[in-house]
């Protein structure tokens, strides 16, 4: 598993994007689930202030937006 081998689940590109942001942006639902299950930060924004939620919404990935909203609701 990612977290067991010392991988930084929230590693960022030079622009500040994470794997969670990219998975959300491209609508890779299974990867979004896996990253959340391994503790990825779901609030991280890139250097332009864009979050995974804004990128998923911009690219019309409704399933990712729904998951993100559900996670936010459950965290309250």
N, C-alpha and C positions, 0 to 999 in steps of 0.2 A: 504494500500500500504506500501511497505517496508520503504520508506523514511518518511512516515507520522507517523510511530510509533517509530521513533528514532533508527531504525536499522542501523548499520554501513555497508553500501553496499560494502565497500572495506575492511571489516575485513579480517585479514590474519591468516593463520595457523602458527604453529611454523616455518615452512619452507618458509613462505612468500607467499604462494599461496592464491589466492582469489577465490570467487565463480565464477567470470568471467573466471579465468584461468581454473578451473575445468570444467565448462560448455563448454568451447572451446576445452579442451583436450578430452572430451568424446563426442563431436559433438552434444550437446544438443542445437539445433538452437533456439528453442522457449525461452529457458532460457537465451541464449546469447542476444536475442532481448530484453527481459524483463529487464535484467540488464543494458543494454545500455540505454534503455528508462528511467531508474531510476537513471542514472548518474554515473554508475560504471566506475572506472578508467580502460581504455583499454590499458594503457601503463605499468601498474605495472608488475614488474618482481619478480621472486622468489629469494631465497638466492643463486641460481645457475646462475642467470641472464637470466632464461628462461621466455619468455612472453607468453601470451595467443596465440599470432600468431604463435610462434615457436612450441608450444605444439599442436595446431590444425594442422599445416603443418606436423609435425612428425607423427601424427596419421591419416593423410590423410583425414581430414575433410575439403574438398574443399569448402563447403558452408560457413563454419565459416571463412576460410581464405578470401574468396571473400567478405564477409560482413565487415571484418576487414579492408581490402584494400579500400573498398568503404567509410567507415567511415573516414579513414585517408585522402582520396582524398577530401571528403567534408569539412573536417576541415581546409584545406589549404586556 
